[in-house]
């Protein structure tokens, strides 16, 4: 912030009570839990992330450096469609860097960025989506819907494509290198290792799953967040909720269309979002030949047990999304695809978070 012609740091603003002017950035929704931290904050440099995937990428990149990375999205919530309270705004101002997904996806993050820029708060802004090509929105989507991408008519969920995710890893590493240049080599080396050893392997394993299938369509009782999977691996992803919002409405016509797809493609199992309503999936189980639904997630949030087990993008891919795609594509039976003995008990027509 500026005061009498000088730049005031975020910590100066906090000591002076300046955060009060910034509380209006966020809604007053109470948070069910605290943000996820990679390590305990010991007063060292901190980067906060507006979205789980980029928190996870950030902590991989920061490994072996003094930088602590935190996820601002509380446990149990989807990363798109919630409004933080004043404690989150305060944490952004306190942080050395704010990793975000680019404009027009998380309105609260956009408002925070506007204030940081307007008031000269010295929190560095790291756009994880910088210079990444976005695909067009599916034809069923409303281009005027709030929060649809960097440009109207573009789908923002690029991180579901591991190759595009690699570009965001580079963006985050470059941003970290600017705030801690003495650790620039470590950030870049960690980024290269994560891209080649993790994201490339995830990409190869996804590709093998989709290539093995004789079916090229997946029915989702979930919102429209998986188009990049379809684009990358040549499969039709059919969301039941045609908006980008996880809380979007399901129309009777959507149910009828899904029932036709299920019948025409002899689909026995469908996928449903971990953090989304179970009612549409349950309706399809009741009214069609579908026997059960299994979990998918666009890496947008975490459950308590995932935090306890320190799961990130990689672990969610192998323990949630990949087993479900094996099942819904007909590659494997649920018993064959289950990665652990208790997986079916937990995830076959699972309860909502």
Secondary structure, DSSP 8 states (H G I E B T S, - for coil): -EETTEE--HHHHHHTTGGGGGGGGS-----SS--EESS---SS-EEEESSHHHHHHHHHHTTTSS-EEEE-S-TTS-SSS----HHHHHHHHHSSEEEE--TTS-HHHHHHHHHHHHTT---EEEETTTT----B--TTS-TTSSS--SSTTB---GGGSHHHHHHHHHHHHHHHHHH-GGGHHHHHHHHHHHIIIIIHHHHHHHHHHHHH-S--EEEEEEES--HHHHHHHT-EEEEEE-SSSTT----HHHHHHHHHHHHHTT--EEEEETTS-SHHHHHHHHHSS--EEEEE--S----HHHHHTT--HHHHIIIIIHHHHHHHTTSS-HHHH-SSTTHHHHHTT----
